Amino acid sequence: MDTGEPAGALVAAAGGDKRAALLRQITEEGGFAFAASAEKAAAGDLRAAEAAREMAWEQLHSGPWREVEPAWRDAYALACLHVASIRAGDDRRAALRALDMGLIMGGDLLRAELEAAIARVPAYRNGDSNGDGNGDTGIDAERWMEGLSRNTDLADVFKVLPVKSLSCKQIERRTCISLEAFIHDYFLRESPVILSGCIDHWPARTKWKDIKYLERIAGDRTVPAEVGKNYVCNEWRQDLITFSQFLERMWSPDCSANLTYLAQHPLFDQIKELREDIVVPDYCYAGGGELQALNAWFGPDGTVTPLHHDPHHNLFAQVLGRKYIRLYNASISEDLYPHMETMLSNTSQVDLDNIDVKEFPRTEGLEFMDCILEEGDLLYIPPKWWHYVRSLSISFSVSFWWRTPTLPSEGS
């Protein structure tokens, strides 16, 4: 039906209705001060916009994340939109950071508005004086390439791997098999496999080797970086830093003591240009699959993801660098001593880098399969299979999680 209204006007009206409904909901939940500040922010009051953002931020951190009212996540996104709109004219980096924070911490209600606002921010330029003055971080391309090719000597690799590595069953390796062969030989049997030569056509395979490209596309974007040995350590934390700052940390003298890792982050939902550099493999549609998550894993050599399992089918793409991966069958979960706490119940208490045989005696003799995942490889990890991952070089990986409808068991 032709309403006689321009499409842009209809979109703007819909956006206004969403915001008005959100403010009513926040007011009903006692957020009178937020609603008042948001109305002033909409009129261009930067101080009110910052105040509204701070109020929403406090609500996001008022308790466990899963207990935060969804409306407050949307309220935080709204405040970020107001801050960015006001700052865009004089400080593009501040505006971009506000929008990224809205994407990372905010809800889904205003996500399309956040993405549209990001698209309107002028592109990154080296030497841009509008910001902190660090447009050129001085990334050393030679050191970058050296980091990507680290630990190619197997003797050096063994020095950093867990005991018994590469001594048990090796994960089978196949080259560009058909979807039908993948389903029949591995998917239905829930058996891991390495698939080689399947992502050579990805633009990422060449573009991401250019550190200047990554900086140009993502340098000013804010990302959540994990800092510390791994997420089960007491010293572990998350820092919200720009992608350029993340790259600088990889060259820092204390990098090994303060490992910084971009882990399990939906980077490709956030930075659309990088999403265009990859392609969802056909294997992810096995079993009538529905993609659940598309995440990035990027960091220096030495980053470790401890032994854990995930609920979905996982196709893990090694775009840059190399990783060691060890897998244990889902059927031996109890022998891997899962944490008792609900939040860590998918993670083993066993530190494979330093196994305490007295405390975890059943783990020592367990069979496993492992591999060194090379640049350009895909690894299929079936649901609930335990896996430990260690970067052997600078590494950029992409994980595709998908789930399938429940299949009837044999004989039913």
C-alpha positions in Angstrom: 0.0 0.0 0.0 1.3 3.4 -0.9 1.2 5.7 2.1 2.4 8.7 0.3 5.3 9.0 2.8 9.0 8.9 1.7 10.7 5.7 2.8 13.2 7.6 4.8 10.4 9.4 6.7 8.8 6.1 7.5 12.1 4.6 8.8 12.7 7.7 10.9 9.2 7.5 12.4 9.6 3.9 13.2 12.9 4.7 15.0 11.2 7.5 16.9 8.5 5.2 18.0 11.0 2.6 19.2 12.8 5.2 21.3 9.6 6.6 22.7 8.4 3.2 23.7 11.8 2.4 25.3 11.8 5.6 27.4 8.3 4.8 28.6 9.5 1.3 29.6 12.6 2.7 31.4 10.4 5.2 33.2 8.1 2.5 34.4 11.1 0.6 35.8 12.1 3.7 37.8 14.5 5.3 35.3 13.1 8.8 35.5 16.5 10.5 35.6 17.6 8.5 32.6 14.5 9.4 30.6 14.9 13.1 31.4 18.6 13.1 30.4 17.9 11.2 27.2 15.3 13.8 26.2 17.9 16.6 26.7 20.5 14.5 24.9 18.2 14.2 21.9 18.2 18.0 21.7 22.0 18.1 21.6 23.0 18.4 25.2 26.3 16.5 25.5 26.5 16.6 29.2 23.0 15.0 29.5 24.0 12.4 26.9 27.1 11.4 28.9 25.0 11.3 32.1 22.4 9.1 30.5 25.1 6.7 29.3 26.7 6.6 32.7 23.3 5.8 34.3 22.7 2.9 31.9 26.3 1.7 32.4 25.7 1.4 36.1 22.6 -0.6 35.5 24.5 -3.0 33.2 26.9 -3.6 36.1 24.4 -3.9 38.9 24.6 -7.7 39.0 25.3 -10.8 36.9 25.0 -10.0 33.2 22.2 -12.6 32.6 20.1 -10.8 35.2 20.3 -7.3 33.6 17.0 -6.1 32.3 17.0 -6.1 28.5 15.5 -2.6 28.4 18.6 -1.2 30.1 20.8 -2.7 27.4 18.7 -0.9 24.9 18.8 2.2 27.0 22.6 2.1 26.9 22.6 1.8 23.1 20.3 4.8 22.9 22.6 6.9 25.1 25.6 5.8 22.9 23.7 7.0 19.8 23.1 10.4 21.4 26.7 10.7 22.4 27.9 9.7 18.9 25.5 12.1 17.2 26.8 15.0 19.2 30.5 14.1 19.0 30.6 13.2 15.3 31.2 16.8 14.2 34.3 17.4 16.2 35.7 14.0 17.4 35.1 11.1 15.0 37.1 8.6 17.2 35.0 9.4 20.2 31.8 9.0 18.1 33.0 5.7 16.7 33.9 4.4 20.2 30.5 5.3 21.5 28.8 3.5 18.6 31.0 0.4 19.1 30.3 0.3 22.8 26.6 0.4 21.9 27.1 -2.6 19.6 29.1 -4.5 22.2 27.1 -3.8 25.3 23.8 -2.7 24.1 20.7 -4.6 23.1 19.2 -5.5 19.7 16.4 -2.9 19.6 18.6 -0.1 18.1 21.3 -2.2 16.5 20.3 -1.2 12.9 20.6 2.5 13.9 24.0 1.9 15.4 25.2 0.2 12.3 23.8 2.9 10.1 25.5 5.6 12.2 28.8 3.7 11.9 28.5 3.7 8.2 28.2 7.5 8.2 31.4 8.0 10.2 34.3 9.1 7.9 36.7 6.3 7.0 40.0 6.0 9.0 42.9 8.0 7.5 46.6 7.8 8.6 47.7 11.0 10.2 44.1 12.0 11.1 44.5 14.8 13.6 40.9 14.5 14.7 41.4 12.3 17.8 44.4 11.1 19.8 47.0 11.7 17.1 47.9 8.0 16.8 46.6 7.5 13.3 49.8 5.7 12.4 50.8 3.2 15.1 54.1 2.4 13.4 53.3 -1.3 12.9 56.3 -3.2 11.7 55.2 -5.3 8.7 58.4 -7.3 8.9 57.8 -8.3 12.5 54.2 -9.1 11.6 55.3 -11.6 8.9 57.9 -13.0 11.3 55.3 -13.5 13.9 53.0 -15.3 11.5 55.8 -17.8 10.6 57.0 -18.5 14.2 57.4 -22.1 15.5 57.7 -23.8 12.2 60.4 -26.1 13.5 58.8 -29.1 15.2 61.5 -29.4 17.8 60.6 -25.8 19.0 56.9 -26.7 18.9 57.3 -29.6 21.3 58.9 -27.3 23.9 55.6 -25.5 24.4 53.0 -28.3 23.9 51.4 -30.4 26.6 52.9 -33.8 27.4 52.3 -36.7 24.9 51.3 -34.2 22.2 51.3 -35.6 18.6 52.0 -39.1 20.0 48.4 -40.5 19.9 45.9 -40.6 17.1 46.3 -37.9 14.5 43.1 -36.2 13.2 42.3 -37.4 9.7 43.0 -34.9 7.0 41.0 -34.6 3.7 41.2 -32.3 0.7 38.1 -30.5 -0.5 35.7 -33.3 -0.1 32.1 -33.0 -1.2 29.3 -32.0 1.3 27.8 -35.4 0.8 31.1 -37.1 1.8 31.5 -34.8 4.8 28.0 -35.7 6.0 28.4 -39.4 5.5 32.0 -39.9 6.7 32.2 -37.4 9.6 29.1 -35.4 10.4 26.7 -38.3 11.0 29.4 -40.2 12.8 30.4 -37.1 14.9 34.0 -37.6 14.0 36.5 -34.8 13.7 38.3 -34.1 10.4 40.7 -31.5 9.0 39.6 -30.2 5.6 42.4 -28.6 3.5 42.1 -26.4 0.5 38.6 -25.2 1.2 39.1 -21.6 2.0 41.9 -20.6 -0.4 39.4 -18.5 -2.4 38.6 -16.3 0.7 39.8 -12.7 0.3 40.9 -12.9 3.9 43.6 -15.4 3.0 45.5 -12.6 1.3 44.1 -9.4 2.7 44.6 -10.2 6.4 48.3 -10.9 5.8 48.6 -7.2 5.2 48.7 -5.6 8.7 48.1 -2.1 7.1 44.8 -3.4 5.7 43.6 -4.6 9.1 44.6 -1.3 10.7 42.9 0.7 7.9 39.7 -1.3 8.2 39.5 -1.8 12.0 42.2 0.4 13.6 39.8 2.8 15.3 37.2 0.2 16.3 36.7 -0.7 19.9 36.9 -4.4 20.7 36.8 -6.5 23.9 40.2 -8.1 24.5 40.9 -10.9 27.0 44.1 -10.3 29.1 45.8 -13.1 31.0 46.7 -16.7 30.6 43.1 -17.9 30.1 39.6 -17.3 31.3 39.8 -19.6 34.3 42.8 -17.8 35.9 42.2 -15.3 38.7 44.2 -12.6 37.0 42.1 -12.8 33.8 40.2 -9.7 32.8 38.7 -8.0 29.7 39.8 -4.6 28.4 37.8 -2.5 25.9 40.5 -1.1 23.6 40.9 -0.1 20.0 42.0 -2.6 17.4 45.2 -0.5 16.9 45.9 -0.7 20.6 45.4 -4.4 20.5 48.0 -4.7 17.7 50.4 -2.6 19.7 50.1 -4.9 22.6 51.3 -7.8 20.5 54.7 -6.0 20.1 54.9 -5.0 23.7 58.0 -6.3 25.7 55.7 -7.8 28.3 53.3 -9.5 25.8 54.1 -13.0 27.1 53.4 -11.9 30.7 50.2 -10.1 29.7 48.8 -12.1 26.8 46.0 -10.2 25.1 43.6 -12.2 23.0 40.5 -11.3 20.9 38.6 -14.5 21.7 35.1 -15.6 20.7 34.1 -12.2 19.7 31.4 -11.5 17.0 33.8 -9.2 15.2 32.2 -9.8 11.8 28.8 -8.6 13.0 30.6 -5.5 14.2 32.9 -4.7 11.3 31.1 -5.5 8.1 34.2 -5.0 5.9 35.9 -8.0 7.5 32.8 -10.1 7.1 33.0 -9.6 3.4 36.4 -11.2 3.4 35.1 -14.6 4.5 32.5 -17.1 3.2 30.3 -19.5 5.2 31.5 -23.0 4.1 28.8 -25.2 2.7 29.7 -27.8 5.3 27.9 -25.6 7.9 24.6 -26.5 6.3 25.0 -30.2 7.0 21.9 -31.7 8.6 19.8 -28.7 7.7 22.1 -26.6 9.8 21.3 -23.1 11.1 24.3 -20.8 11.8 24.4 -19.8 15.5 27.5 -17.8 15.9 30.4 -16.5 13.8 33.3 -15.6 16.0 36.9 -14.3 15.6 40.0 -15.5 17.5 43.0 -13.3 17.0 46.2 -13.0 19.0 49.9 -13.6 19.4 51.6 -16.9 19.8 51.2 -18.5 23.3 47.5 -17.7 23.7 45.6 -20.7 25.2 42.0 -21.7 25.3 41.7 -24.3 28.1 40.1 -27.7 27.7 36.4 -27.2 27.2 33.4 -28.2 25.1 30.7 -26.3 23.2 27.1 -27.3 22.5 27.1 -26.8 18.7 28.8 -28.2 15.6 32.0 -26.2 15.1 33.9 -25.6 11.9 37.1 -23.9 12.9 38.9 -22.0 10.1 42.6 -21.2 10.5 43.0 -18.1 8.3 46.4 -16.9 9.5 49.2 -18.6 11.4 49.2 -22.1 13.1 47.6 -23.7 16.1 47.9 -26.9 18.1 44.6 -28.5 18.9 43.8 -31.5 21.1 40.4 -33.2 21.2 38.8 -35.7 23.6 35.7 -37.6 22.8 32.5 -36.3 24.5 31.9 -39.8 25.9 34.7 -39.4 28.5 33.6 -36.1 30.0 33.6 -37.3 33.6 37.2 -38.3 33.3 38.1 -34.8 32.4 36.8 -33.4 35.7 34.4 -30.6 34.6 34.1 -27.6 36.9 31.1 -27.9 39.3 30.1 -24.2 39.0 27.4 -23.6 36.4 29.3 -20.9 34.6 32.3 -23.2 34.0 30.6 -26.5 33.7 31.8 -26.9 30.1 35.4 -26.4 31.2 37.8 -29.0 32.6 39.6 -28.4 35.9 42.6 -30.1 34.3 45.4 -27.8 33.1 46.9 -29.7 30.2 50.0 -27.6 30.4 50.6 -28.7 34.0 48.6 -31.8 34.8 48.2 -32.6 38.5 48.1 -36.4 38.3 47.4 -36.8 42.0 44.3 -34.6 41.9 43.1 -35.8 38.5 44.4 -39.4 38.1 41.9 -40.5 35.5 43.1 -37.9 32.9 46.6 -39.1 32.4 45.9 -42.3 30.4 43.0 -41.0 28.3 43.1 -41.3 24.6 42.9 -38.1 22.5 43.5 -37.0 19.0 45.4 -33.9 18.0 46.9 -31.9 15.2 48.8 -28.8 14.2 46.2 -26.8 12.3 48.0 -25.1 9.4 47.1 -21.9 7.6 44.1 -22.5 5.3 42.8 -25.5 7.2 39.3 -26.2 8.4 38.7 -28.4 11.5 35.4 -30.0 12.2 34.7 -30.3 16.0 31.5 -32.2 16.8 29.2 -31.0 19.6 30.4 -31.7 23.2 33.9 -32.8 22.1 36.5 -31.4 24.4 39.2 -29.2 22.9 42.3 -27.4 24.0 43.8 -24.8 21.7 47.3 -23.2 21.7 48.5 -20.6 19.2 52.0 -21.4 17.8 52.3 -18.1 16.0 50.3 -14.9 15.5 47.0 -16.4 14.6 43.7 -15.3 13.2 40.9 -17.9 13.2 37.2 -18.0 12.6 34.7 -20.4 14.2 31.4 -21.2 12.6 28.9 -22.7 15.1 25.7 -24.3 13.8 23.0 -26.5 15.2 20.7 -28.9 13.5 17.1 -30.2 14.2 17.1 -33.2 16.5 17.6 -36.3 14.3 15.7 -39.5 15.2 17.9 -42.2 16.6 18.5 -45.3 14.7 15.7 -47.8 15.0 13.1 -45.3 16.1 
